[in-house]
């Protein structure tokens, strides 16, 4: 039960962390998010049915980058291959129930695979 409380607390932190749109370079569009709904209000149903692959990938990049910075003190953007893996893992976790909130799923995915995702 304490683990569930920790996960929910961490999910709230991720959901409330401010602006999520990031760019890697002034002229790059790779990391520009076109999904207009707050990640904190985004559900797995949105992830599965409404978000494009590109929107999911940028969300995975945003969330993974933020998690590594917050919990591991890492300032670098993860490799694209790691972002893609995180996106796939979120997709797999979201396949269980469309009603789960994206921050819950993303935090759980990060913590379960922390040995894989942390720097």
N, C-alpha and C positions, 0 to 999 in steps of 0.2 A: 504494500500500500504506500509506503514511503517513496518507492521508486516512481509510482504513478504520480504522486504529488510533485516530485522533482521534475518529471517530464512535463507536466502541465505548467509548472512555474517557468521552465525553460521555454516552452512554447509561447507563453505569454511574452517573455522577454524578446523572442525573435519577432513576434507579431507587432510589437510596439517599438521596434528599434528605429523607427524613422523612415526616411526616404530609402527606397530600395533600388531605384534606377541608377545604374552605374555604367561607366564607359572605361575601356582599357586604354584608349588613346583618343586625342581630340577628333580624329577623322574616322575612327572605327565605328561601325554599327553593329559589330558582333555581339556586344554586351548591352545594347540598348533594348530596354523592355518596352513592348507595345501592349502588354496586358495592363489594363487600366484599373482593375479591381485590386484593392489591398491584399497582400498575401495573407494577412491576418483574417480576412473575410473569405478567402478562397477555400473551397472545399475540394475533396477528392473528385466529386462529380464534375466540378469545373475543370480540374486537372485532366480528367479522363475524357470529357466530352466537349469542352469549350476551348481549351488552350491549344494553340498550335504547338508543334514540336519545338519550334524556335522559342516560343514564349515559355515553354516548360524548361528548355535548356538554360535560358537567361535567368529564370527563377531559381533553378538549381545552382547556377553560378553565384547569384546574389546570396542565397541562403548559406551555401557551403563556405563562401568567402567570409561571410559574417560570423558563422559558427567558429571557424578556425581562428578568426581574430579575437572573438569574445572569450572562447574557452581555452585557446592554446597560445594566444598572443602573436599569432602569425599575421604579418602584414601583406604577404604575397598572395597573388591570385593562384588558385590551384591550376594544375595542368588541365587542358581541355578534355583529355581522356578521363581524368578523375571526375570532372564535372559531368561528363556523359554517363559515367558509372553511377554517380549520385542520382542523376535524373532517372535512370533505369530502375534503381532501387526504390525511389519514391513511387514510380509508376507501379512497381510490383506491390508495394505496401498499400497503395491506394486502390488496388484491385479488390480488396476485401470489402470495403464499404464506402460508397460515394458520399456519405454524410460526415466523414472525418474531416477536420480542419487541416489545411496544408501545414501550418506550423507544428501541430502535434506530430504529424507523420514525418516531417522533415527532421525534427529534433530527435524523434525515436530512431529514425534511420541513421542519423549522425552518431548518436550514442551507441547504438548496437554495433555499428561498423567503425567506431572511433579509431581502432588500430589501423584501419584502411584509409580513413579520411583525414586524420590529424597529421600535421606536418612531421 
